[in-house]
Every structure is written in structure tokens, then in C-alpha cells.
Amino acid sequence: MTHKYYSVNVPVEGKDGKTRFRRVGAAFPNKDGAKSFMSIKLDFPVGATELVLFEPKEQDEDDQ
């Protein structure tokens, strides 16, 4: 399945030691021939050192 966007997430370690991913925005592939590959739009300013991209889940697609 081809997606029109990807979910942008930051890894957050819980008190139980497990890593969970909190969504902070979306990334959109640019058109063929563009100078850059992808544009990332954040929901809010993020003071993160790592961003993780995932293909969206079905509920994410309905939210957009």
C-alpha cells in the first residue's frame, strides 16, 4: 500500500523501561524531481534529538 504521508514520532522510554513512540507530526514525500525527498511538518516545536518515521496506521489516515 502506498501512503501519501508518514507519521513522525519521538521515542519515549517509560518507567517500565519500554520504549513507546509519541506522534509529533507528519512527513510528506515531495514530487519526483524536487530538490528534497521529503517535507516534515511538526504539530508543535519539538526539542528532540531523534525523530522516527512510520507508515500511518488506519486510525491515523482517518484523522488526517
N, C-alpha and C positions, 0 to 999 in steps of 0.2 A: 504494500500500500504506500503510495506517495503522499507525503504530508506537505502542506503549504507553510507550516511553521514547526518549530521545535520548542519545547519548554526549557527555560533557563532556570537552573536550580543551584542552590548552595548546599554543600554538605554540612550537617549539624550533628554533632555527637551528643547522644542522650545520656542521662545519668546512668542508664543501664549499659553504657559502652557501645551501643549500636549506633551506626550512622544512618541518619534519615536525611532526605533531601527536601528542602523547602523551596517552593517555586517563587522566583523573584521577577520573572518576565518571560519574553518570547524572542526567538530568533527566526528571522525570515531569510530564506535563500534569495540572493539577488539574481536578476535575469542573466542569461548567458551573455558573455561579452562585457559584463560590468567589471570595473577595476577591483572590486572587493567581492568575496564569496558570499558573505552573509551580513545582515544587519541585526544587531541586538537591541531590543527595546526593553528597558527595565521598568518595573512597576513603581519603583521608588529608588532613591540613591542607595547604593549598596556599598558598604565598607568591607567587601570580601576580597580575599586573595585568590579564590578559586571559584570558577563558575562551571557547572556541569550541564550539558545539553542532553535531553531525552526526546524521543519521539513522543508526541502527546498521547495521553490515554483518551478513551472515548468521552469521559466527562469533561476533559479539557477542551475538546473540539466543540462540545455543546456550549461551553462558557464563552467562547470567542465569537 
